[in-house]
Amino acid sequence: MSHVKHYNIRVMRMDSNKCERRMYMLWLCLIAATRTINAEVIVESGSEVILVCPLVGNYTFPAWTGPAGLSNPLTAGQTVNQTGFSFVNDTALRISAAETRFSGDYRCKPDIGGEGIVTLKVTSYNVTMTFENVHSNGHYQGTYGENLTATCVISGGYPEPEVYFLVPSSSASGESVLRDYSNKTTTVKTSIRTQDNTFIVNASITYTISDYRNYGNLTCVANFSDVNIFKRKIVLVDILVPPQNATVTTIQGAVYPSTPAIFRCAVMSVPATNISWQLEGADFNTSGYNYSVKPTCTVDREITCESNLIIHDVKREDLKTVTCVLTYQQMTVNRSEQLSTKFSPTNVTVSKMPLYVDIRVTPQKVTLNCSVDESRPTAKIVWKRISASRTTMLTSSYITQESDGRYNASVTLSKIDVDIDRTMDGNMIVCCAQVVGLTDVCDSTNITVHYSPQIVLPLTDVVYAYRGDNVSLTCIVDANPEPLIKWENSTEPRPQVEKETSTSGYKLVLHLTAPSDGDKYTCLAEAASRQVTIRLIEKPLTPKPIIEQYSYSNVTIYISASAPQPRMPRTFYVMYALSNGDWMQFDKPIPDTRQGWLDWVDYKIPYTLPLGSLANNTEYRFTVKSVDSYGLVSMSETVYFTTEEVRGPNDFDSYVSKDTYNKAIIISVFVTAGVFLIIIIAIVCAMRSGKCGGSSSKSYVM
């Protein structure tokens, strides 16, 4: 019968003999052993099965009885009492469609005596799996960071399946994988056996949702290990993520009056969180400010929402609390930030100095005050002293005083003591109010100092001059106000002087015509004085320069000088000018390189002018300037010189010197004579038997 499925059959008797057989119909395993024989049959629900009485013998229509719940006895003679059951071959009992409730022992008793038992097990793997306590959408709903309990019910199976859950998690590579968390979670399982001989298994799992990205579903698994059949049921888990990383920050601080304030509120959640704004606990719509809100949300597995609040018309007095209100489900979370408008002080006032400060008799100290009106944050007060060449920071020994002002800000007052000295004349004392990020606001007062004269020039007590030269003595005095300055010489009437103003003070110049050695002159400026003595030295000879130029070279100047008296180092400079132009100087100094034992002779120092420094075919004036170690200057006589046309080396390739020409003539004469001599010798050899220079003992003399 082709519609009969394949089953496992086990036939047993009382002794040790056994027999197993597999077939499409159940037949008796004929082993004569005892009058009671057992057999076991395992079939799947819905299959056709034939139960053969395992007793050996010649009999028909045995009496069959079955498990409780069936119409027992099943047969009476040839009559079968149970629907779906019938006789086959007069002895075997046929079940057209096995049901799990048919499982149990079937007994057959023929009229020949004895009893056979066939145990029938009807399996069922067609189970119904459901999840309990789900929401109306058929999903579970869990909250990130909290426990979720899920219940899976498996109905209709036989035998009882093994039940466990697969929970998604992340692999080492970050991918989502299913894992059996039975040993890491709380799992409760109960089962009951129904009248139909099936099991109802109720399994629950409780686990913590610790990763909202990978916990999107849950799998219930029913494993029938006898046949390695797995039944699965998946339920989706809607994970709620309460507000995470909720922050409010100031993106741009307000600066009165031009820069708006910008606040940013951000939060991550599932589902999205509603963001609104409050000012001082009231809805921003009632604030009266000109503002705008720019909300955005991005969706991944979670939802990140941002809201930017821009307050366009900030006020100077703004010092208020801005609150970001995050509404999620029935929960509200607040995050606050301070609206604090930054602004510079409007007025900075420093007390003014007196008309002047006189320190000619006693030192003076001046106390200055600097008042600064409101700013936010409170301005830092800085004192400076500014001169024409530098700025110096000053330090106050007083504590800055603060007091309440308008606009929810403070006014400040600072004091400083300034010790006045002569170097402060013409300076400014500046008070600046500094607010970080804003322009300093400053005020200043000028300082005028009256101080005693101080002679700054001449610096030395001796002035050197060449004998016979005129001398100018300069006296420069630093003072305020202008002092009376004069030069005096006790042996002569007061000399003529020129008075003028110098950048370093007041200057008085005394011009002397050929003074005498040892003359003493004194510069007087009130109580200050400086005496100088004139010392005369012989002017060294600086003869006029000697200038040479070949047609193919640069200009070379030879400086011929005698030893100065007294002996002192000096440096030469070459001066030149066009015939009607101003003097110019070549920057390269030419040091005095004479050795002491040559001091009694004149010497020449060559100096080649740089290529291209002079124009061709042009008349120039030349002189040599001598500067000694005292700074005294003497000039040589002036020499006039006209430069030549400079030609390149190619211009001379076709010319040779006379000496070279004469040498070439002599060499050519000797070479010609030698050639003629060789020719004569060759002719003589040929005329005498053609022998010349051979081994013959004869010799010839020409």
C-alpha positions as CSV (number, residue, x, y, z in Angstrom):
1,M,0.0,0.0,0.0
2,S,1.8,3.1,-1.2
3,H,0.0,5.5,1.0
4,V,1.2,3.9,4.2
5,K,4.2,5.7,5.7
6,H,7.4,4.2,7.1
7,Y,7.5,3.6,10.9
8,N,9.7,2.2,13.6
9,I,8.4,-1.1,15.0
10,R,9.8,-2.9,18.0
11,V,8.5,-6.3,19.0
12,M,9.5,-7.7,22.4
13,R,9.0,-11.1,24.3
14,M,9.8,-12.3,27.7
15,D,13.0,-14.0,26.9
16,S,16.2,-12.5,25.4
17,N,15.2,-12.9,21.8
18,K,14.4,-9.7,20.0
19,C,13.4,-8.6,16.6
20,E,13.1,-5.2,14.8
21,R,11.7,-4.5,11.4
22,R,10.8,-1.5,9.2
23,M,8.1,-1.7,6.5
24,Y,5.2,0.2,4.9
25,M,2.6,-2.0,6.6
26,L,2.9,-3.4,10.1
27,W,3.2,-7.2,10.1
28,L,3.9,-9.6,12.8
29,C,7.5,-10.4,13.6
30,L,7.2,-14.2,14.0
31,I,9.2,-15.1,16.9
32,A,7.7,-17.9,19.0
33,A,8.6,-17.2,22.5
34,T,5.6,-16.7,24.9
35,R,1.9,-16.0,24.8
36,T,2.3,-12.2,25.6
37,I,4.3,-10.2,23.0
38,N,4.8,-6.4,23.0
39,A,5.5,-4.1,20.0
40,E,6.0,-0.3,19.7
41,V,5.0,1.8,16.8
42,I,5.8,5.6,16.3
43,V,3.9,7.4,13.6
44,E,3.2,11.1,12.7
45,S,-0.2,12.6,13.2
46,G,-2.5,12.2,10.2
47,S,-0.7,9.1,8.9
48,E,-2.4,5.8,8.1
49,V,-1.2,2.9,10.3
50,I,-2.0,-0.8,10.6
51,L,-1.5,-2.5,13.9
52,V,-0.7,-6.2,13.6
53,C,-1.3,-8.5,16.5
54,P,2.1,-9.8,17.5
55,L,0.8,-13.2,18.6
56,V,1.8,-16.2,16.5
57,G,-0.9,-18.6,15.5
58,N,-3.8,-19.4,13.3
59,Y,-6.6,-17.1,14.2
60,T,-9.0,-14.4,12.9
61,F,-10.7,-11.3,14.2
62,P,-9.0,-11.0,17.5
63,A,-10.6,-8.8,20.1
64,W,-8.9,-5.4,20.2
65,T,-8.9,-2.8,23.0
66,G,-7.2,0.6,23.0
67,P,-6.3,3.6,25.2
68,A,-8.9,5.3,27.3
69,G,-11.0,7.7,25.4
70,L,-11.6,5.3,22.5
71,S,-14.7,3.1,22.0
72,N,-13.5,0.1,23.9
73,P,-13.6,-2.7,23.1
74,L,-12.6,-1.5,19.7
75,T,-13.8,-4.7,18.0
76,A,-16.3,-7.4,18.8
77,G,-16.0,-10.3,16.3
78,Q,-15.9,-8.7,12.9
79,T,-17.5,-5.5,14.2
80,V,-15.3,-2.4,14.7
81,N,-16.7,0.1,17.1
82,Q,-14.3,3.1,16.6
83,T,-14.8,5.4,13.7
84,G,-11.8,5.4,11.4
85,F,-10.7,2.0,12.5
86,S,-11.2,-1.2,10.4
87,F,-9.9,-4.8,10.1
88,V,-7.2,-5.7,7.6
89,N,-6.6,-9.3,6.6
90,D,-9.0,-10.4,9.3
91,T,-6.5,-9.8,12.1
92,A,-4.7,-6.4,11.8
93,L,-6.3,-3.2,12.9
94,R,-6.2,-0.3,10.4
95,I,-6.3,3.4,11.5
96,S,-7.0,5.6,8.6
97,A,-5.6,8.8,10.1
98,A,-3.6,8.7,13.3
99,E,-4.3,11.3,16.0
100,T,-2.2,12.1,19.0
101,R,-5.1,11.0,21.2
102,F,-4.8,7.5,19.7
103,S,-1.4,7.1,21.4
104,G,-1.3,4.3,24.0
105,D,-1.3,0.5,24.3
106,Y,-3.4,-1.6,22.0
107,R,-4.2,-5.2,23.1
108,C,-5.3,-8.0,20.9
109,K,-6.7,-11.3,22.3
110,P,-7.3,-14.1,19.8
111,D,-9.6,-17.1,20.5
112,I,-6.5,-19.3,20.7
113,G,-5.4,-17.6,23.8
114,G,-2.6,-15.3,24.7
115,E,-2.4,-11.5,24.4
116,G,-0.4,-9.2,22.2
117,I,0.4,-5.5,23.1
118,V,1.2,-2.9,20.5
119,T,2.2,0.5,21.9
120,L,1.3,3.3,19.5
121,K,3.0,6.8,19.7
122,V,1.5,9.4,17.5
123,T,3.8,12.5,17.1
124,S,2.8,16.0,16.1
125,Y,5.2,18.7,15.0
126,N,2.6,21.0,13.5
127,V,2.5,23.4,16.5
128,T,0.9,26.8,17.0
129,M,3.3,29.4,18.5
130,T,2.1,32.7,19.8
131,F,3.4,35.5,22.0
132,E,1.2,36.8,24.8
133,N,0.7,40.3,26.2
134,V,1.7,42.0,23.0
135,H,0.4,45.4,22.0
136,S,-2.4,46.0,19.5
137,N,0.2,46.0,16.7
138,G,1.4,42.6,17.6
139,H,4.7,43.9,18.9
140,Y,6.3,44.0,22.3
141,Q,7.3,47.4,23.6
142,G,10.4,47.8,25.8
143,T,12.3,50.6,27.2
144,Y,16.1,51.1,26.7
145,G,17.9,50.3,30.0
146,E,14.9,48.4,31.5
147,N,13.8,44.8,31.6
148,L,11.4,43.3,29.1
149,T,9.4,40.1,29.8
150,A,8.1,38.1,26.8
151,T,5.9,35.0,26.9
152,C,5.8,32.4,24.1
153,V,3.1,29.7,24.0
154,I,3.6,26.5,22.0
155,S,0.5,24.4,21.5
156,G,-0.3,21.0,19.8
157,G,3.0,19.3,19.8
158,Y,4.0,15.8,20.8
159,P,6.4,14.9,22.3
160,E,7.1,18.0,24.4
161,P,9.6,20.3,22.7
162,E,12.6,22.0,24.1
163,V,11.9,25.8,24.2
164,Y,14.4,28.6,24.2
165,F,14.8,32.2,23.0
166,L,17.2,33.9,20.6
167,V,18.0,37.5,21.4
168,P,19.8,39.8,18.8
169,S,23.1,41.2,19.9
170,S,26.3,42.5,18.3
171,S,29.1,40.4,17.1
172,A,32.8,41.3,17.5
173,S,32.6,42.9,14.0
174,G,29.6,45.0,15.0
175,E,27.1,42.9,13.0
176,S,23.7,41.9,14.5
177,V,23.6,38.1,15.4
178,L,21.1,35.9,17.3
179,R,22.3,34.4,20.5
180,D,20.7,32.0,23.0
181,Y,20.5,34.0,26.2
182,S,18.9,31.2,28.2
183,N,21.8,30.9,30.6
184,K,22.1,34.7,31.0
185,T,18.5,35.6,31.4
186,T,15.5,34.7,33.6
187,T,13.6,31.9,31.8
188,V,10.4,30.3,33.2
189,K,8.8,27.3,31.5
190,T,5.6,25.3,32.3
191,S,3.8,22.6,30.3
192,I,0.5,20.7,30.4
193,R,-0.7,17.6,28.6
194,T,-4.0,17.8,26.9
195,Q,-6.7,15.2,26.3
196,D,-5.5,15.0,22.7
197,N,-2.1,13.9,24.1
198,T,-0.4,17.1,23.0
199,F,1.6,19.5,25.1
200,I,1.0,23.2,25.7
201,V,4.3,24.8,26.7
202,N,4.4,28.3,28.2
203,A,7.9,29.9,28.3
204,S,8.8,33.3,29.5
205,I,12.1,35.3,29.3
206,T,13.1,38.4,31.1
207,Y,16.1,40.3,29.8
208,T,17.5,43.9,30.0
209,I,17.4,46.0,26.8
210,S,21.0,47.2,26.9
211,D,21.5,48.0,23.3
212,Y,18.6,49.7,21.5
213,R,20.2,49.3,18.1
214,N,20.3,45.4,18.2
215,Y,17.2,44.5,20.2
216,G,14.6,45.0,17.5
217,N,13.1,41.5,17.6
218,L,12.9,38.3,19.7
219,T,12.7,34.7,18.5
220,C,11.0,31.8,20.3
221,V,12.4,28.4,19.2
222,A,10.6,25.0,19.8
223,N,13.1,22.2,19.2
224,F,11.9,18.6,18.7
225,S,15.1,16.9,19.3
226,D,13.9,13.4,18.4
227,V,13.6,14.3,14.7
228,N,15.8,17.5,14.8
229,I,12.9,19.8,13.8
230,F,13.0,23.5,14.8
231,K,9.9,25.7,14.9
232,R,10.4,29.4,15.2
233,K,8.3,32.4,16.0
234,I,9.6,36.0,15.7
235,V,8.0,39.0,17.4
236,L,9.1,42.6,16.8
237,V,10.2,44.6,19.8
238,D,9.5,48.4,19.7
239,I,12.2,49.9,21.9
240,L,11.5,53.2,23.5
241,V,14.6,55.2,24.1
242,P,13.9,58.0,26.7
243,P,15.8,61.2,26.1
244,Q,19.6,60.6,26.0
245,N,22.4,63.1,26.0
246,A,20.0,66.1,26.4
247,T,22.1,69.2,26.3
248,V,21.6,73.0,25.8
249,T,24.6,75.1,24.9
250,T,25.3,78.7,23.9
251,I,26.5,78.6,20.3
252,Q,27.0,82.4,20.1
253,G,26.9,84.7,23.0
254,A,25.0,87.9,22.7
255,V,26.9,91.2,22.3
256,Y,24.9,94.4,22.7
257,P,23.8,95.9,20.4
258,S,24.6,94.0,17.2
259,T,25.3,90.3,17.8
260,P,22.3,87.9,18.4
261,A,22.3,85.1,21.0
262,I,22.1,81.6,19.6
263,F,21.3,78.6,21.8
264,R,21.3,74.9,20.7
265,C,19.3,72.2,22.3
266,A,19.9,68.6,21.3
267,V,18.5,65.2,22.4
268,M,18.4,61.6,21.1
269,S,15.3,59.4,21.7
270,V,12.9,56.9,20.2
271,P,10.3,58.1,19.2
272,A,11.2,61.8,18.7
273,T,11.2,64.2,21.6
274,N,9.4,67.5,21.2
275,I,11.5,70.6,21.9
276,S,10.2,73.9,23.0
277,W,11.7,77.0,24.6
278,Q,11.0,79.1,27.7
279,L,12.4,82.4,29.0
280,E,12.3,82.8,32.8
281,G,9.9,79.8,33.0
282,A,7.3,81.3,30.6
283,D,6.7,80.3,27.0
284,F,9.0,82.2,24.6
285,N,6.0,83.4,22.6
286,T,5.1,85.7,25.5
287,S,8.7,87.1,25.9
288,G,8.3,90.0,23.6
289,Y,11.6,89.3,21.9
290,N,12.2,89.1,18.2
291,Y,13.3,85.4,17.9
292,S,13.3,82.5,15.6
293,V,13.6,78.7,16.0
294,K,15.1,76.3,13.6
295,P,14.3,72.6,14.5
296,T,15.8,69.6,12.7
297,C,15.6,65.8,13.3
298,T,17.7,63.1,11.8
299,V,16.6,59.4,11.9
300,D,18.8,56.4,12.1
301,R,17.8,53.6,14.5
302,E,17.3,56.4,16.9
303,I,16.1,60.0,16.3
304,T,18.3,62.9,17.1
305,C,16.5,66.2,17.3
306,E,18.0,69.7,17.5
307,S,16.5,73.1,17.9
308,N,18.4,76.4,17.5
309,L,16.9,79.4,19.3
310,I,18.1,82.8,17.9
311,I,17.3,85.9,19.8
312,H,17.8,88.9,17.5
313,D,17.1,91.9,19.6
314,V,19.1,91.3,22.8
315,K,19.0,94.0,25.4
316,R,21.9,95.4,27.4
317,E,20.2,94.4,30.7
318,D,19.6,90.8,29.7
319,L,20.6,88.4,32.4
320,K,17.9,85.7,32.2
321,T,17.5,82.0,32.1
322,V,16.7,80.3,28.8
323,T,15.2,76.8,29.2
324,C,15.0,74.0,26.7
325,V,11.8,71.9,27.5
326,L,12.1,68.3,26.3
327,T,8.7,66.5,26.2
328,Y,8.8,62.7,25.7
329,Q,5.7,60.5,26.1
330,Q,4.5,61.6,29.6
331,M,7.9,62.7,30.7
332,T,9.4,66.3,30.7
333,V,13.1,67.1,30.9
334,N,14.4,70.7,31.3
335,R,17.9,71.9,30.4
336,S,18.8,75.6,31.1
337,E,21.4,78.1,30.0
338,Q,22.0,81.7,30.9
339,L,21.2,84.6,28.6
340,S,23.9,87.1,29.5
341,T,24.5,89.9,27.1
342,K,28.0,91.0,26.8
343,F,28.7,94.7,26.3
344,S,31.5,97.2,26.7
345,P,31.4,100.2,29.1
346,T,30.2,103.4,27.5
347,N,32.4,105.8,29.4
348,V,35.9,105.6,30.9
349,T,37.1,108.7,32.7
350,V,40.6,109.2,34.1
351,S,41.3,112.2,36.4
352,K,43.4,114.9,34.7
353,M,47.0,115.8,35.7
354,P,47.8,119.3,36.9
355,L,49.2,121.8,34.4
356,Y,52.7,120.5,35.2
357,V,54.5,118.6,38.0
358,D,57.6,120.3,39.3
359,I,60.3,117.9,40.5
360,R,63.2,120.3,40.5
361,V,63.2,120.6,44.2
362,T,61.5,117.5,45.6
363,P,60.2,114.2,44.0
364,Q,56.5,114.1,43.3
365,K,53.8,111.4,43.3
366,V,50.5,111.8,41.6
367,T,47.3,109.7,42.4
368,L,45.0,109.2,39.5
369,N,41.4,107.9,39.5
370,C,39.7,105.9,36.7
371,S,36.0,105.4,36.7
372,V,34.3,102.9,34.4
373,D,30.6,102.5,33.9
374,E,28.7,99.3,33.5
375,S,29.9,96.4,31.4
376,R,29.3,92.6,31.3
377,P,31.4,90.9,32.3
378,T,32.9,93.5,34.6
379,A,35.7,95.1,32.8
380,K,39.3,94.6,33.8
381,I,41.1,98.0,34.3
382,V,44.6,98.3,32.9
383,W,46.9,101.3,33.4
384,K,49.6,102.2,30.8
385,R,52.3,104.8,30.4
386,I,52.8,105.7,26.7
387,S,55.8,107.6,25.4
388,A,56.9,108.3,21.9
389,S,59.0,105.1,21.7
390,R,57.3,102.6,24.0
391,T,54.3,101.5,26.1
392,T,54.9,100.5,29.7
393,M,52.3,98.6,31.8
394,L,51.7,100.1,35.2
395,T,50.6,98.2,38.4
396,S,48.2,99.7,40.9
397,S,48.6,98.9,44.6
398,Y,44.9,99.7,45.2
399,I,42.0,97.2,45.1
400,T,39.5,97.9,42.4
401,Q,36.1,98.9,43.8
402,E,32.9,97.6,42.3
403,S,29.3,98.8,42.9
404,D,25.9,98.0,41.5
405,G,24.9,99.9,38.4
406,R,22.2,99.7,35.8
407,Y,21.6,96.8,33.4
408,N,22.3,94.2,36.0
409,A,26.0,95.1,35.8
410,S,28.7,96.8,38.0
411,V,30.6,100.0,37.8
412,T,34.2,100.1,38.8
413,L,36.7,102.5,40.2
414,S,40.5,102.1,40.1
415,K,43.3,104.2,41.6
416,I,47.0,104.3,40.9
417,D,50.0,106.2,42.3
418,V,52.5,107.4,39.7
419,D,56.0,108.4,40.7
420,I,57.0,111.3,38.4
421,D,60.5,111.5,37.0
422,R,62.1,113.5,34.2
423,T,61.6,110.8,31.6
424,M,57.8,111.2,31.9
425,D,57.7,114.6,30.4
426,G,55.4,114.5,27.4
427,N,54.1,111.1,28.2
428,M,50.5,109.9,28.7
429,I,48.9,107.9,31.5
430,V,46.2,105.8,30.0
431,C,43.4,103.9,31.7
432,C,41.7,101.1,29.6
433,A,38.6,99.0,30.4
434,Q,39.0,95.6,28.9
435,V,36.2,93.1,28.2
436,V,37.4,89.9,26.5
437,G,36.4,89.7,22.9
438,L,35.5,93.4,22.7
439,T,37.4,96.6,21.9
440,D,39.1,98.3,24.8
441,V,37.6,101.6,25.9
442,C,40.3,104.1,27.2
443,D,40.9,107.6,28.5
444,S,44.2,109.4,29.1
445,T,45.8,112.3,30.7
446,N,49.0,114.1,29.5
447,I,52.1,114.6,31.8
448,T,54.1,117.8,31.8
449,V,57.2,117.6,34.1
450,H,59.4,120.5,35.2
451,Y,62.8,119.1,36.0
452,S,66.4,120.4,36.5
453,P,68.8,120.8,33.6
454,Q,71.1,117.9,32.8
455,I,73.9,118.2,30.3
456,V,73.9,115.3,27.8
457,L,76.6,116.6,25.4
458,P,79.6,116.9,25.4
459,L,80.1,113.4,26.9
460,T,83.9,113.7,27.4
461,D,86.2,116.1,29.1
462,V,88.6,116.4,26.2
463,V,88.0,117.5,22.6
464,Y,90.6,116.7,20.0
465,A,91.2,118.8,16.9
466,Y,93.8,119.2,14.2
467,R,96.2,122.0,14.7
468,G,95.1,125.1,12.7
469,D,91.5,123.9,12.2
470,N,88.4,125.7,13.4
471,V,86.5,123.9,16.3
472,S,82.8,123.8,17.2
473,L,81.8,123.0,20.7
474,T,78.2,121.7,21.2
475,C,76.4,121.7,24.5
476,I,73.0,119.9,24.7
477,V,70.9,120.3,27.8
478,D,67.9,118.2,28.8
479,A,65.6,120.4,30.9
480,N,62.0,121.7,31.2
481,P,61.4,124.6,31.1
482,E,64.1,125.9,28.8
483,P,67.1,126.9,30.9
484,L,69.7,129.7,30.3
485,I,72.7,128.0,28.6
486,K,76.1,129.6,28.0
487,W,79.7,128.8,27.2
488,E,82.4,130.5,29.3
489,N,86.2,130.9,29.1
490,S,87.8,132.8,31.9
491,T,90.7,134.1,29.8
492,E,88.6,135.6,27.0
493,P,85.4,137.6,26.6
494,R,82.2,135.5,26.1
495,P,82.5,133.9,22.7
496,Q,79.8,134.1,20.0
497,V,77.4,131.1,20.2
498,E,74.4,129.8,18.2
499,K,71.4,128.6,20.0
500,E,69.1,126.0,18.5
501,T,66.7,123.2,19.6
502,S,67.7,119.5,19.5
503,T,65.5,116.4,19.7
504,S,67.4,115.5,22.9
505,G,67.1,118.9,24.5
506,Y,68.3,122.4,24.1
507,K,71.6,122.9,22.1
508,L,74.2,125.7,22.2
509,V,77.1,125.7,19.6
510,L,80.4,127.6,20.2
511,H,82.5,128.2,17.1
512,L,86.2,128.7,17.7
513,T,88.8,129.8,15.2
514,A,92.2,128.0,15.5
515,P,92.1,127.6,19.3
516,S,95.2,127.0,21.4
517,D,96.1,123.6,22.8
518,G,94.9,123.3,26.4
519,D,92.1,125.9,26.2
520,K,89.3,125.1,28.6
521,Y,85.6,126.0,28.0
522,T,82.7,125.4,30.3
523,C,79.0,124.9,29.4
524,L,76.7,126.3,32.1
525,A,72.9,125.5,32.4
526,E,71.8,126.8,35.8
527,A,73.3,124.5,38.3
528,A,74.6,122.0,35.7
529,S,78.0,122.5,34.1
530,R,80.5,120.5,31.9
531,Q,84.1,121.6,31.2
532,V,86.1,120.4,28.2
533,T,89.7,120.8,27.3
534,I,90.9,121.2,23.7
535,R,93.8,119.1,22.7
536,L,95.5,119.7,19.3
537,I,97.2,117.1,17.2
538,E,99.1,117.3,13.9
539,K,97.0,116.7,10.8
540,P,98.3,113.6,9.0
541,L,99.2,114.0,5.3
542,T,96.8,112.4,2.9
543,P,98.2,112.9,-0.6
544,K,96.1,112.9,-3.6
545,P,95.2,109.4,-5.0
546,I,96.9,107.8,-8.0
547,I,94.4,106.4,-10.5
548,E,95.2,103.8,-13.1
549,Q,93.1,102.0,-15.7
550,Y,94.0,99.7,-18.5
551,S,91.7,99.5,-21.5
552,Y,90.6,96.0,-20.5
553,S,90.3,96.4,-16.7
554,N,88.6,98.3,-13.9
555,V,89.8,101.5,-12.3
556,T,92.3,101.0,-9.5
557,I,93.1,103.7,-7.0
558,Y,96.4,103.8,-5.0
559,I,96.3,105.6,-1.7
560,S,99.7,107.0,-0.8
561,A,99.9,108.3,2.7
562,S,102.5,109.3,5.3
563,A,102.4,108.4,9.0
564,P,100.3,110.7,11.1
565,Q,101.7,112.4,14.1
566,P,101.0,111.4,16.8
567,R,100.7,107.7,15.6
568,M,97.1,106.6,15.6
569,P,94.9,104.1,13.6
570,R,92.9,105.6,10.8
571,T,90.6,104.4,8.0
572,F,90.4,105.6,4.4
573,Y,87.4,106.0,2.2
574,V,87.3,106.7,-1.5
575,M,85.2,109.6,-2.5
576,Y,84.1,110.4,-6.0
577,A,81.8,112.7,-7.9
578,L,81.0,113.8,-11.4
579,S,82.7,117.0,-12.4
580,N,79.7,119.1,-11.3
581,G,78.0,116.6,-8.9
582,D,78.0,116.0,-5.1
583,W,80.5,113.8,-3.4
584,M,79.7,110.1,-3.0
585,Q,81.5,107.5,-0.9
586,F,82.3,103.9,-1.6
587,D,81.1,102.1,1.5
588,K,84.0,99.7,1.7
589,P,86.5,101.1,4.4
590,I,90.2,100.7,3.7
591,P,92.1,100.1,7.0
592,D,95.5,101.5,7.8
593,T,97.7,98.3,7.5
594,R,101.2,99.7,8.0
595,Q,103.6,98.0,10.3
596,G,105.4,100.0,12.9
597,W,108.9,99.6,11.3
598,L,107.5,101.1,8.1
599,D,106.2,104.2,9.7
600,W,109.1,106.3,8.4
601,V,108.3,105.6,4.7
602,D,105.3,106.3,2.5
603,Y,103.3,103.4,1.3
604,K,100.6,102.7,-1.2
605,I,97.3,100.9,-0.6
606,P,95.5,99.6,-3.8
607,Y,91.8,99.8,-4.1
608,T,90.0,98.5,-7.2
609,L,86.6,100.0,-7.8
610,P,83.7,97.5,-8.2
611,L,83.0,96.6,-11.9
612,G,80.3,98.8,-13.3
613,S,80.5,101.4,-10.5
614,L,81.7,104.1,-13.0
615,A,80.5,105.0,-16.4
616,N,82.7,104.7,-19.5
617,N,84.2,107.8,-21.1
618,T,83.2,110.0,-18.2
619,E,85.2,112.6,-16.1
620,Y,85.1,112.1,-12.3
621,R,86.6,113.8,-9.3
622,F,88.3,111.6,-6.7
623,T,89.6,112.3,-3.2
624,V,90.5,110.2,-0.2
625,K,88.9,110.8,3.2
626,S,90.9,109.9,6.3
627,V,89.1,109.2,9.6
628,D,91.3,108.7,12.7
629,S,90.4,107.0,16.0
630,Y,89.2,110.4,17.5
631,G,86.7,110.8,14.6
632,L,88.7,113.6,13.1
633,V,88.4,113.8,9.3
634,S,91.0,115.1,6.7
635,M,90.7,115.1,3.0
636,S,93.3,114.6,0.3
637,E,93.7,116.7,-2.8
638,T,91.2,116.3,-5.5
639,V,92.2,114.4,-8.7
640,Y,90.3,114.5,-12.0
641,F,90.2,111.3,-14.1
642,T,88.3,110.3,-17.3
643,T,87.4,106.6,-17.6
644,E,88.1,104.7,-20.8
645,E,86.0,102.5,-22.9
646,V,86.2,99.0,-21.4
647,R,86.5,96.2,-24.0
648,G,85.9,92.5,-23.5
649,P,88.6,89.8,-23.7
650,N,87.5,88.9,-27.3
651,D,88.7,92.3,-28.5
652,F,92.3,91.3,-27.9
653,D,92.4,87.8,-29.4
654,S,94.1,89.0,-32.7
655,Y,96.9,90.9,-31.0
656,V,100.3,89.8,-29.5
657,S,103.0,91.7,-27.7
658,K,106.2,92.8,-29.4
659,D,108.4,90.5,-27.2
660,T,106.2,87.6,-28.2
661,Y,106.5,88.5,-31.8
662,N,110.4,88.7,-31.7
663,K,110.6,85.3,-30.0
664,A,108.4,83.8,-32.6
665,I,110.7,85.1,-35.4
666,I,113.9,83.7,-33.8
667,I,112.3,80.3,-33.3
668,S,111.2,80.1,-37.0
669,V,114.7,80.9,-38.2
670,F,116.3,78.1,-36.3
671,V,113.6,75.6,-37.4
672,T,114.2,76.5,-41.1
673,A,118.0,76.1,-40.8
674,G,117.5,72.7,-39.2
675,V,115.3,71.5,-42.0
676,F,117.8,72.6,-44.7
677,L,120.7,70.7,-42.9
678,I,118.7,67.5,-42.9
679,I,118.0,67.8,-46.6
680,I,121.7,68.3,-47.4
681,I,122.8,65.2,-45.4
682,A,120.2,63.1,-47.2
683,I,121.5,64.2,-50.6
684,V,125.1,63.4,-49.8
685,C,124.2,59.9,-48.6
686,A,122.4,59.2,-51.8
687,M,125.3,60.2,-53.9
688,R,127.7,57.8,-52.1
689,S,126.3,54.4,-53.0
690,G,123.2,55.1,-51.2
691,K,124.9,54.2,-47.9
692,C,124.5,56.4,-44.9
693,G,124.9,55.5,-41.3
694,G,125.5,51.7,-42.2
695,S,128.0,49.2,-40.7
696,S,130.9,49.9,-43.1
697,S,134.2,50.9,-41.6
698,K,134.5,53.8,-43.9
699,S,133.7,57.2,-42.7
700,Y,133.1,60.4,-44.4
701,V,133.6,63.8,-43.2
702,M,131.8,66.7,-44.6
